Amino acid sequence: MKKATTRTTIIIAVLIMAVVGYYAYLSNKDRARREDAAMTAVESVLSRDLGKDYPPTPKEVIKYYNELLRCLYNEESSPEEVEALGLRARELYDEELLEANELGGYLIQLQEDVNDYRNNGRRITTMSVASSTNVDMFEQDGYSFAKIMCAYNIMQGGQTHPSDQVYLLRKNADRQWKIYGWEAAENLESQAE
């Protein structure tokens, strides 16, 4: 009788250990899956497939471009991530803008700009794209253009500095709005005077 009780106790103990071990295995597997699912801001922005999900309006193009800028200038990105973000930004650029900015020089300049931002303790605190009703649409030389303003606040040394940019977008043959160029709003105002 004692032998049967000891055997039963050992079998129950082994079964309990097996169940506890299996539960621990599943818990760790689930935790690893959740950690894999939690993407960084850079990974999230880069996960968008522009071939299938290109922003449909000028405002949406600039909103996505701002997400790229936020990752470039506010996140701790590796040089590889900066390059990937720069290449993604170029997917939003018009052909003429791409031609004017050779890839190698563009990527070197981008990395220098990002390093300068970090070294000087700058961060973009807010980005605000004008509403869709404030997009100026016009036709010129057989192309459709859109002009839209975006307001940025840049923090440096505890002080916030506003910076307004005016983006010009052109619709390409695939009916996608591409960034044709941009300029500081203050420069445009002084040119108008």
Secondary structure as UniProt FT lines:
FT   HELIX           2..37
FT   HELIX           41..46
FT   TURN            50..52
FT   HELIX           58..74
FT   HELIX           79..90
FT   TURN            91..92
FT   HELIX           95..100
FT   HELIX           103..119
FT   TURN            120..121
FT   STRAND          123..129
FT   HELIX           132..134
FT   STRAND          136..140
FT   TURN            141..142
FT   STRAND          143..156
FT   TURN            157..158
FT   STRAND          159..171
FT   TURN            173..174
FT   STRAND          177..184
FT   HELIX           185..192
//
